[in-house]
Structures are given as C-alpha cells and as structure tokens.
Amino acid sequence: MTYENLDAKLVNALLGDGRASLRSLAEELDVSVTTVSNHLSDLEDEGVIEGYTPRLDYDAVGYDVTAVIQLQVEGNALPDITDTLREHRQMISVYEVTGDYDVIAIGKFKDTDGMNDQIKTLLTDPDIKASNTSVVLNAVSENEQFELDVDDA
C-alpha cells in the first residue's frame, strides 16, 4: 500500500464521519489500524486536526437569530476588540478584514432583544468608530467543511 495522500484521505474520511473508529478508517483506507493511529496523531500534533466536536444546529437549541456585525475600529485597538469578541460565547466567528470595516463577527442569539442588548453593550467601547449589523434572513449554507484535494497517482 502506498501512503501517498493518506493524510488527506484520512482527513476526508473524518469529515464524512468524525466519530469513525480507527478500525473502520483503516478498512476504508486499506491500511493498518496502527498506520491510521500514527497518521492521526501526527495530524493532531501538527494542528491540522484541532479537535473533535459535534456540529450543532443552533436553531434547534433556540439560537435562531444570526447577526453579521461589521465594525470600524481605531487601529491600535484592533487586538483588544477582536479579543473581546472572541471571548463572547455567542460570537461563533470573528474576522479581521480589509475594506470599509476592520472586523466582521458572526453571532448567534435567542431573540432580537438579546442581540440588540449585546450589540449596544459592544458599541459603548470608544474604540469602535462605526458599525453595521445585518440580521440573516435565511442561512443557505453554514459551517460547511470541504474535502481536501487528493491527487490520485
């Protein structure tokens, strides 16, 4: 068995079933359980695989309001603002971006009142120069992952 592209194939198999056993992965990839275990450990050590977590449907647990928050921030305050957002439990993504705004954050909220309160609290920070918030009407695609390219030799 050639191990060419084994790591990408292993990652793709886990994207399909993150709870797959070492044995089932080994059978699918036609390698030994030890080989799968070693490659998986290497991928974890290298930070390619950061963890194994359930994929939540936030709507199903009552967080059915999604907000896209764009912020203009004083230049030297950018790290503080992004740290504050990242530490907020309902902010599921925080990005430093180019363009008219410096930060885009995606938040999940139980209702618009809760969203409004959180945003108003955030906007009391004097280092935030401007903001724009959009409420998502329909999540067409969310939290999708894609398979890695595997060149078949």
Buried (B, 14 or more C-beta within 10 A) or exposed (E): EEEEBBBBBBBBBBEEEBEBEBEBBBEBBEBEBEBBEEBBEEBEEEEBBEEEEEEEEBEEEEBBBBBBBBBBBBEEBBEEBBEBBEEBEBBBEBEEEEEEBBBBBBBBBBEEEBBBEBBEEBBEBEBBEEBEBEEBEEEEEEEEEEEBEBEEE
